[in-house]
Amino acid sequence: MENTIQITVIDRENVEHVLDAPTDMGLNLMELCKSYELPVKGTCGGMALCASCHVYVLTDQDLPEPSEDEHNMLDSAFFVQANSRLGCQIKLHQELDGMVVKLAEESE
């Protein structure tokens, strides 16, 4: 479909899930993962306030720089790496077709 891309999400057990993602609904990565019932909490509802949608971006994607709120949240998150992002801050669009992310470990 014209308004659909594929995103691969690797869960915490290293299982790959290839997700069809609509680009015409204004969804972000956290919402996509939740719609496929992957273990992403998104506790704050996508406001960059909790880091429960923390992912590692494994492919070279042209993503906007993290906002100050996202930086601040990642500064307080566990297991942060150079490729860490909050899924709620990654808006789905055509240029993300083929992106691969891995769910970050949980702090619990």
C-alpha positions in Angstrom: 0.0 0.0 0.0 1.0 3.5 -0.7 0.6 4.8 2.8 2.2 1.9 4.6 5.8 1.2 5.5 7.4 -1.7 7.3 9.2 -1.3 10.6 11.1 -4.2 12.2 10.9 -4.3 16.0 13.2 -6.7 17.9 11.6 -7.5 21.3 13.5 -8.2 24.6 13.7 -11.9 23.7 15.4 -11.0 20.4 12.4 -12.0 18.3 11.9 -9.9 15.2 8.5 -8.6 14.4 7.9 -7.0 11.0 5.1 -4.5 11.4 3.1 -2.8 8.7 2.8 0.8 9.7 0.3 3.3 8.3 1.9 6.7 7.6 -1.4 8.6 7.1 -2.7 8.4 10.7 -0.2 10.5 12.6 1.0 7.5 14.6 4.3 7.3 16.5 6.5 4.2 17.0 5.2 3.7 20.6 1.6 3.6 19.3 2.5 1.2 16.6 4.1 -1.2 19.0 1.2 -1.0 21.4 -1.2 -1.7 18.5 0.7 -5.0 17.8 0.6 -5.8 21.5 4.4 -5.6 21.9 5.6 -5.0 25.5 5.8 -1.2 25.3 4.0 0.5 28.1 3.9 4.1 26.9 2.8 5.0 30.5 2.8 8.8 29.9 0.7 8.5 26.7 3.5 9.8 24.4 4.5 13.0 26.2 8.2 12.1 26.7 7.7 11.9 30.4 8.5 8.3 31.3 10.9 6.5 29.0 8.8 3.3 29.0 8.9 3.3 25.2 12.7 3.5 25.1 14.2 1.8 21.9 17.5 1.5 20.2 17.5 2.6 16.5 19.6 -0.1 14.7 19.5 1.3 11.2 20.8 4.6 9.8 17.6 6.7 9.7 17.2 10.4 9.1 15.4 11.2 12.4 14.9 14.7 13.8 17.2 15.6 16.7 15.7 14.7 20.1 13.9 17.5 21.8 15.0 18.9 25.1 12.3 16.9 26.8 13.4 13.7 25.1 17.0 14.4 26.1 16.0 15.0 29.7 14.0 11.8 29.8 16.8 9.7 28.3 19.2 11.3 30.8 17.2 9.6 33.6 16.5 6.3 31.8 18.3 3.1 32.3 20.5 1.3 29.7 20.8 4.4 27.5 23.1 4.0 24.4 24.1 6.4 21.7 21.3 5.2 19.5 18.6 5.4 22.2 15.3 7.2 21.4 11.8 7.4 22.8 9.4 5.6 20.6 6.7 8.2 21.3 8.9 10.8 19.7 9.4 9.0 16.4 6.6 10.0 14.1 5.9 7.4 11.4 6.5 8.7 7.8 7.5 7.2 4.4 11.2 7.8 4.9 11.3 5.4 7.9 10.4 2.4 5.7 12.8 -0.5 6.6 13.8 1.0 10.0 14.9 -1.6 12.6 14.6 -0.9 16.3 15.2 -3.0 19.4 13.2 -2.6 22.6 15.4 -1.4 25.4 15.7 -3.5 28.6 13.3 -2.6 31.4 14.7 -1.2 34.6 12.8 -3.7 36.7 
